Amino acid sequence: MAKENNEKVESAVSVEQKLIALYNLQQIDSQIDKIKIIRGELPLEVEDLEDEVAGLETRVTNLQEEKEKFEHFTAEKENAIKDSKSLIKKYEEQQMNVRNNREYDSLTKEIEFQNLEIQLAEKKIKEAKYRIENINNEISETEEKINTRKQDLEAKKEELDGIVAETKKEEEELEKLSKENEKFIEDRLLSAYKRIRKNFRNGLAVVQIERDACGGCYNKIPPQHQLDIKLHKKIIVCEYCGRILVDDEIVAHSKGHNEK
């Protein structure tokens, strides 16, 4: 069905009408581009700040999880110390009732081992608490950065919303006009137009001949090509930059159509 519709467009609309529609479309799209330029880098800045805030919040979550692991580790070591102290107390009580030196020495070694376990656990607890302190500092610094970035984000959003509010109606009207002109251009040609626009920073895909040269790259156009362009029998593109070329008559027709 889409193919049939395109064939109807191609048969019903002359090349001249397509060129006028293309030139109109270019003028409209250029106005939309100007509106986007007014917004400048604000949308990207807002997006970057949102990504940064999300990244910082993820970092805080990861730090809190790491902190919880160290706290759990510390609690385990503190319980281990309690267990070791209980064993030491039990072994000391057993030493009071030993029957020979061998049993006494064996219990003494057990007590020494548990004391070493306590010392090692205390060292691990100290290291863990030092890491927890560092994590708390990192969390505080990151949360402070989040608050600052959120304030920046809010300010940028307000600035962007203000600009969007000012230009929204105009942009919507231009978008509507753009769609209306697209109806006169078959999909293949419209796709080519959009592809050419993407190739150039200024978004110019349709340009007027200026002093026998391309209005986009300013290279001279051969006389035969100039004649073909004036005949409006086919779409002619610049052999240097690939832009679609139109003459003064198409521009005049376009202005006359817009004034109506």
N, C-alpha and C positions, 0 to 999 in steps of 0.2 A: 504493500500500500504506500509506504514512504517513497519507494522508487517511482511509482506511478505519479505521486504528487510532485516529485522533483521534475519528472518529464513534462508535467503540465506547466510547472513554473518556467522551465527552459523554453517551451514552445510558446507560452503566452507572453513572456517578458523579453523584449528586445535587448540586444547587447548594450545599446545606449541607456536604456532604463536600468540595467544592471550596474552600469558604470556610475550613473547618478546615485543609485541606492548605495553603492560601495563608497562613493565619495561622502554622501550624507552620513553613512555609518561611521566612517573615519572621523568626521567632524564631531559627531556625538561621542564616540569613544574617547577622543582626545579631551573633550570637556570632562568626561568621567575621570580620565587620568589626572587632570588638573586638580579635581576634588580630592583624589587619593594622595596627590603630592602635598596638598594643604595639610592633610592628616600626617604627612611625613612618615617618620619612623615610629610614631606613637603606637600603632597596633603591635609592631614587633617588640617595642620596649615593654608594653603591657604583658605580652606573651612571655618574654624573657624573665620578667619579674615574677610572674606566676610560676614559671618553672623553677626559679631560684627558691621561692618560698616553699614550694612543694619538696624540693630537694633538701632544704634546711630542716623542714618538719620531719622528713624521713630520717635525717641524721639524728635528730633528737630522740626519735623512737628507737633507733638502733643503739644509741648511747644508754637510754633507760633500760633496754633489755640487757645490755652488757653490765650495767650497774647492778641489776637484779641478780645476775649470775654470780657476781663477786660477793654480793650480800649473802646469797645462799651458800656460797663456798665458805665465807667467814663463819656463818652460823654452824656449818658442819664441823669446821675446825674447832670452834668453841665447845661444841658437844664432845668432840674427840678429846679435848683437854680435860673436860669433866670426867669422862670415862677413864682417862689415864690417871687422874688424881684419885679416883675411887679405887682403881687397881693398886696404886701405890699404898693407899691406906690399908687395903686388904693384905698386901704382901708384908707390910710393916707389922701388922697384927699377927700374921703367920710366923714372922721371924721370932716372935716372943715364945712360940711353942715348938721350935725346931728341935729335932733329936740329935742332930749332928752338924758339923761345919759344912758338909757338902750341901745339905738342904739350905743352910743359911746363905752360903755363897750363891746358890742358884736363885734364891729370892732376891738377893742383893743385885744380881745381874738383871733380873726382871724389873726391879725398881729403877735401875740406871737406864734401862731401855725405855721405860715409860717417861722418865725425865727428858730423855733425848727426843722422844715423840712430842712431848709438851713444848720443848724449845723449838723444834721444827714447825709445829703448828702455830706457835706464837710469831715466828718469823713469817710464815705464809699469811697470817692474819694481818700483820703489819704491812706487808706488800699489797695485800688486797685493799686494805683501808686507804693506802696511799693512792692506789689506782682509782678507788671510789671518789676520793677527794678531787683528783684530776678530772674524772668524768663529770662530777658536779660543776666544776669550773667551766668545762667545755659546754655543758648543757646551758648554763647561765649565759655564757657568751653567745651561743647559737640562738637562744631564745631572744636575747637582746637584738641580735642581727635580724631575726624574723620580724620583730616588732618594727624595726627601722624600715625593712624592705616592704612590709605591709603598708606602712604610711606612704612610702614612695609609690607603691602600687595604687593605693587609693587616689593619690593626687594625679597620677597619670591617667587612671580610669575616668576621673572627673573631667580632666582636660580633653580626653578623647571623646567622651560622651557629649561634651559641649560642642565640639566641632562636628560630630556626627549629627547632632540635633539641628545644627545650623544648615547643614548640607543635605540632610536626609531627603527632604521633599524634592529638591532639585535633582538629586541623584536618581530617585525613583522615577521621576518624569523622563529623565534622559535614558534610563534603562528601558522604559516603556517604548520610547522612540527608537531605541536601538533594536528592540525586538521587532517593531513594525517594519523597519528597513530590511531586517534579515529575511522577511517573508518573500522579498523580491529576488533573493539570491539563493541559488540551489546549494545543497549541502557541500558538494565538492569544492565549489568556489569559495563558500563561506569558511570552510576548513582551511583552505589555502590562505585566505585573508588573515584568519586568526593565527595561523602558523607564522606568517610573515611578521605580524605585529610582535610576536614573542621574540623574534630575532633581533629587534632593535630596542634600545633603551627608551627612545622617545615614543615607541609604539606606533610609528607611522608606517602603514602598509600601502596606503593610497596617496600618491603625491601628484602635484600639478607640475607640468613642464614649465620651467623658468629659464628664459633666454636660451632656448634650444637644448637645455640640460635637464637631467633628472632633479626634481625638487628634494630628493632625499640624499643622494650621494654626490650630486652636482657634476656627474660625468656627462659629456656631450652625447646626445642621442642622434644616431644616424638619420639622415633625411628620409630614407624609406620608412623607417620606424615612425618618424614624426607624421608622415602621411597616413600610415596605417592607424595611428592613434586618432587622427582627425576624422577618419572615415567611420569610426565607431562600429566596425564590423566584427571585431574580436578583441578579447582582453589582451593587452600588451604589457609586458613587464620589462623593467630595466635589466639589460643584459649584464650589468655590473653588480647591482645590489638586490635584484629580484623583486623590487617594489612594483605595485600596479600603477601604471601611468595614465593620467587623464589630461585633457587639454582645457583651454579657457572656456570652450563652449559647454563642456560638462559642468564646470564650476558655475557658470552663469545659469544653466538650467537648474542646478541644485539650489542656488540662491533664490531663483524665482519660485521654485517649488516650496522652499521653506517660508518665503514671504507670504505665500498663499495660505 
